[in-house]
Amino acid sequence: MQFQETETVTTAEPNEQIDVRERKPYQTPCLVRLDLDETEAGGLGATDAGIFS
């Protein structure tokens, strides 16, 4: 029975690390989306400048 308790405790620790790892990937996509939006805005600005020239 002591072995089962040890397994439960060991499983509880990895679960916390998994939660932290899952949260990081969620924030990364948000940052990538912002970068994409800025790139699109910059591309449009460059196109407008080219037309004006």
PDB file of N, CA, C and O in Angstrom, chain B, residues numbered from 101:
ATOM      1  N   MET B 101       0.844  -1.203   0.000  1.00  0.00           N
ATOM      2  CA  MET B 101       0.000   0.000   0.000  1.00  0.00           C
ATOM      3  C   MET B 101       0.883   1.259   0.000  1.00  0.00           C
ATOM      4  O   MET B 101       0.513   2.276  -0.586  1.00  0.00           O
ATOM      5  N   GLN B 102       2.024   1.188   0.644  1.00  0.00           N
ATOM      6  CA  GLN B 102       2.898   2.362   0.641  1.00  0.00           C
ATOM      7  C   GLN B 102       3.351   2.688  -0.784  1.00  0.00           C
ATOM      8  O   GLN B 102       3.502   3.858  -1.135  1.00  0.00           O
ATOM      9  N   PHE B 103       3.568   1.658  -1.601  1.00  0.00           N
ATOM     10  CA  PHE B 103       4.004   1.893  -2.978  1.00  0.00           C
ATOM     11  C   PHE B 103       2.946   2.684  -3.744  1.00  0.00           C
ATOM     12  O   PHE B 103       3.283   3.586  -4.511  1.00  0.00           O
ATOM     13  N   GLN B 104       1.674   2.355  -3.543  1.00  0.00           N
ATOM     14  CA  GLN B 104       0.602   3.071  -4.252  1.00  0.00           C
ATOM     15  C   GLN B 104       0.616   4.550  -3.867  1.00  0.00           C
ATOM     16  O   GLN B 104       0.463   5.420  -4.724  1.00  0.00           O
ATOM     17  N   GLU B 105       0.798   4.828  -2.585  1.00  0.00           N
ATOM     18  CA  GLU B 105       0.815   6.236  -2.162  1.00  0.00           C
ATOM     19  C   GLU B 105       1.968   6.970  -2.846  1.00  0.00           C
ATOM     20  O   GLU B 105       1.809   8.101  -3.305  1.00  0.00           O
ATOM     21  N   THR B 106       3.122   6.320  -2.910  1.00  0.00           N
ATOM     22  CA  THR B 106       4.275   6.951  -3.552  1.00  0.00           C
ATOM     23  C   THR B 106       3.966   7.232  -5.021  1.00  0.00           C
ATOM     24  O   THR B 106       4.315   8.293  -5.538  1.00  0.00           O
ATOM     25  N   GLU B 107       3.316   6.291  -5.689  1.00  0.00           N
ATOM     26  CA  GLU B 107       2.981   6.495  -7.110  1.00  0.00           C
ATOM     27  C   GLU B 107       2.040   7.694  -7.262  1.00  0.00           C
ATOM     28  O   GLU B 107       2.198   8.502  -8.177  1.00  0.00           O
ATOM     29  N   THR B 108       1.075   7.802  -6.371  1.00  0.00           N
ATOM     30  CA  THR B 108       0.121   8.906  -6.461  1.00  0.00           C
ATOM     31  C   THR B 108       0.857  10.245  -6.315  1.00  0.00           C
ATOM     32  O   THR B 108       0.598  11.188  -7.064  1.00  0.00           O
ATOM     33  N   VAL B 109       1.772  10.318  -5.351  1.00  0.00           N
ATOM     34  CA  VAL B 109       2.518  11.562  -5.142  1.00  0.00           C
ATOM     35  C   VAL B 109       3.372  11.858  -6.375  1.00  0.00           C
ATOM     36  O   VAL B 109       3.446  13.004  -6.820  1.00  0.00           O
ATOM     37  N   THR B 110       4.007  10.843  -6.918  1.00  0.00           N
ATOM     38  CA  THR B 110       4.855  11.043  -8.100  1.00  0.00           C
ATOM     39  C   THR B 110       4.013  11.517  -9.282  1.00  0.00           C
ATOM     40  O   THR B 110       4.464  12.340 -10.078  1.00  0.00           O
ATOM     41  N   THR B 111       2.797  11.002  -9.395  1.00  0.00           N
ATOM     42  CA  THR B 111       1.924  11.394 -10.504  1.00  0.00           C
ATOM     43  C   THR B 111       1.442  12.838 -10.314  1.00  0.00           C
ATOM     44  O   THR B 111       1.223  13.553 -11.292  1.00  0.00           O
ATOM     45  N   ALA B 112       1.278  13.259  -9.072  1.00  0.00           N
ATOM     46  CA  ALA B 112       0.784  14.611  -8.808  1.00  0.00           C
ATOM     47  C   ALA B 112       1.827  15.641  -9.263  1.00  0.00           C
ATOM     48  O   ALA B 112       1.461  16.687  -9.799  1.00  0.00           O
ATOM     49  N   GLU B 113       3.098  15.362  -9.060  1.00  0.00           N
ATOM     50  CA  GLU B 113       4.136  16.326  -9.460  1.00  0.00           C
ATOM     51  C   GLU B 113       4.175  16.524 -10.979  1.00  0.00           C
ATOM     52  O   GLU B 113       4.114  17.663 -11.441  1.00  0.00           O
ATOM     53  N   PRO B 114       4.276  15.451 -11.766  1.00  0.00           N
ATOM     54  CA  PRO B 114       4.280  15.620 -13.227  1.00  0.00           C
ATOM     55  C   PRO B 114       3.041  16.360 -13.719  1.00  0.00           C
ATOM     56  O   PRO B 114       3.129  17.129 -14.677  1.00  0.00           O
ATOM     57  N   ASN B 115       1.905  16.149 -13.095  1.00  0.00           N
ATOM     58  CA  ASN B 115       0.681  16.839 -13.536  1.00  0.00           C
ATOM     59  C   ASN B 115       0.885  18.348 -13.473  1.00  0.00           C
ATOM     60  O   ASN B 115       0.470  19.067 -14.382  1.00  0.00           O
ATOM     61  N   GLU B 116       1.519  18.835 -12.409  1.00  0.00           N
ATOM     62  CA  GLU B 116       1.736  20.285 -12.296  1.00  0.00           C
ATOM     63  C   GLU B 116       2.634  20.768 -13.437  1.00  0.00           C
ATOM     64  O   GLU B 116       2.368  21.807 -14.042  1.00  0.00           O
ATOM     65  N   GLN B 117       3.689  20.017 -13.726  1.00  0.00           N
ATOM     66  CA  GLN B 117       4.593  20.428 -14.808  1.00  0.00           C
ATOM     67  C   GLN B 117       3.847  20.426 -16.139  1.00  0.00           C
ATOM     68  O   GLN B 117       4.051  21.316 -16.964  1.00  0.00           O
ATOM     69  N   ILE B 118       2.992  19.443 -16.349  1.00  0.00           N
ATOM     70  CA  ILE B 118       2.231  19.365 -17.606  1.00  0.00           C
ATOM     71  C   ILE B 118       1.341  20.608 -17.730  1.00  0.00           C
ATOM     72  O   ILE B 118       1.223  21.179 -18.814  1.00  0.00           O
ATOM     73  N   ASP B 119       0.716  21.026 -16.625  1.00  0.00           N
ATOM     74  CA  ASP B 119      -0.150  22.212 -16.679  1.00  0.00           C
ATOM     75  C   ASP B 119       0.671  23.430 -17.097  1.00  0.00           C
ATOM     76  O   ASP B 119       0.239  24.211 -17.945  1.00  0.00           O
ATOM     77  N   VAL B 120       1.834  23.587 -16.513  1.00  0.00           N
ATOM     78  CA  VAL B 120       2.685  24.738 -16.850  1.00  0.00           C
ATOM     79  C   VAL B 120       3.081  24.664 -18.321  1.00  0.00           C
ATOM     80  O   VAL B 120       3.088  25.684 -19.010  1.00  0.00           O
ATOM     81  N   ARG B 121       3.407  23.483 -18.802  1.00  0.00           N
ATOM     82  CA  ARG B 121       3.825  23.349 -20.208  1.00  0.00           C
ATOM     83  C   ARG B 121       2.648  23.656 -21.123  1.00  0.00           C
ATOM     84  O   ARG B 121       2.827  24.281 -22.169  1.00  0.00           O
ATOM     85  N   GLU B 122       1.445  23.225 -20.747  1.00  0.00           N
ATOM     86  CA  GLU B 122       0.275  23.487 -21.597  1.00  0.00           C
ATOM     87  C   GLU B 122      -0.052  24.979 -21.614  1.00  0.00           C
ATOM     88  O   GLU B 122      -0.503  25.501 -22.634  1.00  0.00           O
ATOM     89  N   ARG B 123       0.169  25.660 -20.509  1.00  0.00           N
ATOM     90  CA  ARG B 123      -0.157  27.095 -20.469  1.00  0.00           C
ATOM     91  C   ARG B 123       0.805  27.888 -21.358  1.00  0.00           C
ATOM     92  O   ARG B 123       0.385  28.834 -22.026  1.00  0.00           O
ATOM     93  N   LYS B 124       2.071  27.522 -21.376  1.00  0.00           N
ATOM     94  CA  LYS B 124       3.048  28.267 -22.193  1.00  0.00           C
ATOM     95  C   LYS B 124       2.670  28.228 -23.677  1.00  0.00           C
ATOM     96  O   LYS B 124       2.594  29.283 -24.308  1.00  0.00           O
ATOM     97  N   PRO B 125       2.431  27.045 -24.252  1.00  0.00           N
ATOM     98  CA  PRO B 125       2.044  26.992 -25.671  1.00  0.00           C
ATOM     99  C   PRO B 125       0.822  27.854 -25.970  1.00  0.00           C
ATOM    100  O   PRO B 125       0.706  28.393 -27.071  1.00  0.00           O
ATOM    101  N   TYR B 126      -0.091  27.995 -25.011  1.00  0.00           N
ATOM    102  CA  TYR B 126      -1.289  28.815 -25.272  1.00  0.00           C
ATOM    103  C   TYR B 126      -0.905  30.284 -25.414  1.00  0.00           C
ATOM    104  O   TYR B 126      -1.475  30.993 -26.243  1.00  0.00           O
ATOM    105  N   GLN B 127       0.058  30.748 -24.612  1.00  0.00           N
ATOM    106  CA  GLN B 127       0.458  32.156 -24.712  1.00  0.00           C
ATOM    107  C   GLN B 127       1.282  32.401 -25.977  1.00  0.00           C
ATOM    108  O   GLN B 127       1.202  33.476 -26.570  1.00  0.00           O
ATOM    109  N   THR B 128       2.061  31.423 -26.386  1.00  0.00           N
ATOM    110  CA  THR B 128       2.906  31.585 -27.574  1.00  0.00           C
ATOM    111  C   THR B 128       2.072  31.897 -28.813  1.00  0.00           C
ATOM    112  O   THR B 128       2.404  32.834 -29.538  1.00  0.00           O
ATOM    113  N   PRO B 129       0.995  31.145 -29.086  1.00  0.00           N
ATOM    114  CA  PRO B 129       0.165  31.450 -30.259  1.00  0.00           C
ATOM    115  C   PRO B 129      -0.329  32.898 -30.241  1.00  0.00           C
ATOM    116  O   PRO B 129      -0.403  33.532 -31.294  1.00  0.00           O
ATOM    117  N   CYS B 130      -0.665  33.428 -29.071  1.00  0.00           N
ATOM    118  CA  CYS B 130      -1.149  34.815 -28.983  1.00  0.00           C
ATOM    119  C   CYS B 130      -0.040  35.757 -29.474  1.00  0.00           C
ATOM    120  O   CYS B 130      -0.304  36.678 -30.246  1.00  0.00           O
ATOM    121  N   LEU B 131       1.191  35.526 -29.025  1.00  0.00           N
ATOM    122  CA  LEU B 131       2.292  36.393 -29.441  1.00  0.00           C
ATOM    123  C   LEU B 131       2.526  36.247 -30.940  1.00  0.00           C
ATOM    124  O   LEU B 131       2.778  37.236 -31.628  1.00  0.00           O
ATOM    125  N   VAL B 132       2.445  35.037 -31.441  1.00  0.00           N
ATOM    126  CA  VAL B 132       2.650  34.816 -32.880  1.00  0.00           C
ATOM    127  C   VAL B 132       1.574  35.550 -33.665  1.00  0.00           C
ATOM    128  O   VAL B 132       1.859  36.134 -34.711  1.00  0.00           O
ATOM    129  N   ARG B 133       0.346  35.527 -33.175  1.00  0.00           N
ATOM    130  CA  ARG B 133      -0.747  36.215 -33.881  1.00  0.00           C
ATOM    131  C   ARG B 133      -0.462  37.712 -33.936  1.00  0.00           C
ATOM    132  O   ARG B 133      -0.681  38.349 -34.967  1.00  0.00           O
ATOM    133  N   LEU B 134       0.025  38.277 -32.831  1.00  0.00           N
ATOM    134  CA  LEU B 134       0.320  39.711 -32.828  1.00  0.00           C
ATOM    135  C   LEU B 134       1.397  40.008 -33.863  1.00  0.00           C
ATOM    136  O   LEU B 134       1.301  40.993 -34.594  1.00  0.00           O
ATOM    137  N   ASP B 135       2.423  39.160 -33.928  1.00  0.00           N
ATOM    138  CA  ASP B 135       3.491  39.375 -34.903  1.00  0.00           C
ATOM    139  C   ASP B 135       2.920  39.332 -36.316  1.00  0.00           C
ATOM    140  O   ASP B 135       3.282  40.153 -37.159  1.00  0.00           O
ATOM    141  N   LEU B 136       2.028  38.378 -36.577  1.00  0.00           N
ATOM    142  CA  LEU B 136       1.446  38.258 -37.920  1.00  0.00           C
ATOM    143  C   LEU B 136       0.651  39.521 -38.245  1.00  0.00           C
ATOM    144  O   LEU B 136       0.736  40.041 -39.358  1.00  0.00           O
ATOM    145  N   ASP B 137      -0.126  40.017 -37.270  1.00  0.00           N
ATOM    146  CA  ASP B 137      -0.921  41.226 -37.517  1.00  0.00           C
ATOM    147  C   ASP B 137       0.011  42.393 -37.851  1.00  0.00           C
ATOM    148  O   ASP B 137      -0.254  43.151 -38.783  1.00  0.00           O
ATOM    149  N   GLU B 138       1.096  42.537 -37.095  1.00  0.00           N
ATOM    150  CA  GLU B 138       2.028  43.641 -37.351  1.00  0.00           C
ATOM    151  C   GLU B 138       2.647  43.486 -38.742  1.00  0.00           C
ATOM    152  O   GLU B 138       2.815  44.467 -39.466  1.00  0.00           O
ATOM    153  N   THR B 139       2.981  42.257 -39.106  1.00  0.00           N
ATOM    154  CA  THR B 139       3.592  42.026 -40.423  1.00  0.00           C
ATOM    155  C   THR B 139       2.609  42.420 -41.523  1.00  0.00           C
ATOM    156  O   THR B 139       2.993  43.063 -42.500  1.00  0.00           O
ATOM    157  N   GLU B 140       1.349  42.039 -41.366  1.00  0.00           N
ATOM    158  CA  GLU B 140       0.344  42.384 -42.388  1.00  0.00           C
ATOM    159  C   GLU B 140       0.200  43.904 -42.473  1.00  0.00           C
ATOM    160  O   GLU B 140       0.162  44.460 -43.571  1.00  0.00           O
ATOM    161  N   ALA B 141       0.121  44.577 -41.329  1.00  0.00           N
ATOM    162  CA  ALA B 141      -0.031  46.030 -41.325  1.00  0.00           C
ATOM    163  C   ALA B 141       1.189  46.662 -41.998  1.00  0.00           C
ATOM    164  O   ALA B 141       1.052  47.592 -42.793  1.00  0.00           O
ATOM    165  N   GLY B 142       2.384  46.153 -41.675  1.00  0.00           N
ATOM    166  CA  GLY B 142       3.597  46.701 -42.282  1.00  0.00           C
ATOM    167  C   GLY B 142       3.581  46.474 -43.785  1.00  0.00           C
ATOM    168  O   GLY B 142       3.979  47.355 -44.546  1.00  0.00           O
ATOM    169  N   GLY B 143       3.129  45.310 -44.220  1.00  0.00           N
ATOM    170  CA  GLY B 143       3.078  45.009 -45.654  1.00  0.00           C
ATOM    171  C   GLY B 143       2.138  45.976 -46.359  1.00  0.00           C
ATOM    172  O   GLY B 143       2.461  46.474 -47.437  1.00  0.00           O
ATOM    173  N   LEU B 144       0.980  46.249 -45.766  1.00  0.00           N
ATOM    174  CA  LEU B 144       0.019  47.171 -46.386  1.00  0.00           C
ATOM    175  C   LEU B 144       0.619  48.566 -46.448  1.00  0.00           C
ATOM    176  O   LEU B 144       0.477  49.259 -47.455  1.00  0.00           O
ATOM    177  N   GLY B 145       1.293  48.985 -45.374  1.00  0.00           N
ATOM    178  CA  GLY B 145       1.902  50.312 -45.356  1.00  0.00           C
ATOM    179  C   GLY B 145       2.935  50.436 -46.467  1.00  0.00           C
ATOM    180  O   GLY B 145       2.997  51.461 -47.145  1.00  0.00           O
ATOM    181  N   ALA B 146       3.738  49.410 -46.657  1.00  0.00           N
ATOM    182  CA  ALA B 146       4.770  49.446 -47.698  1.00  0.00           C
ATOM    183  C   ALA B 146       4.096  49.535 -49.065  1.00  0.00           C
ATOM    184  O   ALA B 146       4.580  50.248 -49.944  1.00  0.00           O
ATOM    185  N   THR B 147       3.000  48.829 -49.252  1.00  0.00           N
ATOM    186  CA  THR B 147       2.295  48.853 -50.542  1.00  0.00           C
ATOM    187  C   THR B 147       1.756  50.263 -50.801  1.00  0.00           C
ATOM    188  O   THR B 147       1.877  50.779 -51.912  1.00  0.00           O
ATOM    189  N   ASP B 148       1.162  50.885 -49.779  1.00  0.00           N
ATOM    190  CA  ASP B 148       0.627  52.239 -49.961  1.00  0.00           C
ATOM    191  C   ASP B 148       1.760  53.195 -50.324  1.00  0.00           C
ATOM    192  O   ASP B 148       1.607  54.034 -51.211  1.00  0.00           O
ATOM    193  N   ALA B 149       2.897  53.068 -49.639  1.00  0.00           N
ATOM    194  CA  ALA B 149       4.026  53.955 -49.909  1.00  0.00           C
ATOM    195  C   ALA B 149       4.475  53.772 -51.357  1.00  0.00           C
ATOM    196  O   ALA B 149       4.809  54.744 -52.035  1.00  0.00           O
ATOM    197  N   GLY B 150       4.482  52.524 -51.826  1.00  0.00           N
ATOM    198  CA  GLY B 150       4.910  52.263 -53.206  1.00  0.00           C
ATOM    199  C   GLY B 150       3.964  52.929 -54.194  1.00  0.00           C
ATOM    200  O   GLY B 150       4.415  53.478 -55.200  1.00  0.00           O
ATOM    201  N   ILE B 151       2.682  52.894 -53.933  1.00  0.00           N
ATOM    202  CA  ILE B 151       1.700  53.493 -54.847  1.00  0.00           C
ATOM    203  C   ILE B 151       1.877  55.015 -54.865  1.00  0.00           C
ATOM    204  O   ILE B 151       1.806  55.643 -55.922  1.00  0.00           O
ATOM    205  N   PHE B 152       2.108  55.601 -53.680  1.00  0.00           N
ATOM    206  CA  PHE B 152       2.271  57.051 -53.616  1.00  0.00           C
ATOM    207  C   PHE B 152       3.513  57.483 -54.376  1.00  0.00           C
ATOM    208  O   PHE B 152       3.520  58.531 -55.022  1.00  0.00           O
ATOM    209  N   SER B 153       4.575  56.668 -54.298  1.00  0.00           N
ATOM    210  CA  SER B 153       5.817  57.020 -54.987  1.00  0.00           C
ATOM    211  C   SER B 153       5.552  56.983 -56.484  1.00  0.00           C
ATOM    212  O   SER B 153       6.456  57.246 -57.277  1.00  0.00           O
TER     213      SER B 153
END
